[in-house]
């Protein structure tokens, strides 16, 4: 048991140690990309024309959370968050994704600037009561990790047009097999811009997510 606990601690701490090494012992030029440029605007600065790229932002949303509260984009004001799409009866990748998100929660458990937003793709089954039981199973912290349900078309529209990932229902299949969704975890910054996609079933890729959240936090800290 002690070996398992030690291994878990190592997996949680390693990405942070890598980040600290880059910060204090190397020239940390590690920056994250912004996804999906929408437009380029030109402004005049000190008599010179400066081009500025406008990037896609996550649109507004309104869903019911596992606590019974309405969750809107206001919850993420001045926050960094990780989003994913899942369903509670998923026989495949969802348990892996939720387990990896639990690692993300634990890595930033004391940082109120980091949230997790999980959206069900099966709202008929995943009522707030069902979601709340699922949240407890993964030890989700209220106010930090939200499980959300709502109108199916709005959930799918947010996935496809907001986060640019797959989420749909294929009526050619029955039961849980008819729900199709991405395995991606999406990193969103305080400006509602997408900064990264990560395989939610891949521990190493989630290590990268944890590291890059730390990079974002450092970038915001240097602005202040």
Secondary structure, DSSP 4 states (H G I P E B T S, - for coil): -HHHHHHHHHHHHHHHHHHHHHHHHS----------EEEEEEEEETTEEEEEEEE--PPP-EEEETTS-EEEGGGGTT-EEEEEEE-TT-SSSHHHHHHHHHHHHHHTTT-TTEEEEEEES-TTT--HHHHHHHHHHTTPPTTTEEEEE--HHHHHHIIIIIS---EEE-TTS-GGGGEEE--EEEEE-TTS-EEEEEETT-HHHHHHHHHHHHHHHHHHHHH-
